[in-house]
Amino acid sequence: MTHTALVTGASRGIGAATARLLAKRGYDLALTYETSAKDAEAVAREAEAQGVRAKIYQVNVAEEQQILALFDKIDRDLGPLTGLVNNAGITGPAGRMEDLRAADLMQVLAVNVFGSMITAREAVRRMSTRHGGKGGSIVNLSSAAARIGSPNEFIHYAASKGAIDSFTLGLAREVGEDGVRVNAVRPGLIETEIHARAGMPDRLARLAPLNPMKRAGTADEVAEAIVWLLSDAASYVTGTLVDVAGGR
């Protein structure tokens, strides 16, 4: 059986690492990006070197019409999806809650919550046996921040990932009998560019020593958990939140 997965936010970080590993496991890939076309193209070329098909699509997941157009293109270009990795996300600016701007909060919720839910909705409409699909697997990207709260830094981001946890649990129970498994991975401190983009390039150096493992994780380590949850090896796993956080 051919496996085809959509990975949102696949141009760098955890999304790119996941795409590379899925390609090694034989998945055809639909990869989205918003601004980093060159990086997305490079990931796609690496995937194709593994002998799989890889298509890239520019999408702002905060816009429903762009998500709908994305799925129409995937239907045409690659055929039925068997997997979705809801990875696209932003932190918003770091700071205390009293300094949070409403516009920044709305953007974080639009990308992280609205985008993930609408993307999952479209995937379910295609995967669910209730709608004539053959089943599939969804992995949402949450964060250890959902249970830590990220005070003084990213309370708004943490709250958005708490919503992803609730969404994951509810959707898993809703579509389990329809052949769709839904899980989430909650990364901790991971070596990606997301910290620098939030204006905190020294964040890992400051916080990693507080981790029980005394180091940050890598995007490849998170990708291993995501790909396992997508795979048939996790066929009896749904409604589960998997921490990849080094014990933090």
Order of alpha helices (4+ residues) and beta strands (2+ residues): beta-alpha-beta-alpha-beta-alpha-beta-alpha-alpha-beta-alpha-alpha-beta-alpha-alpha-alpha-beta
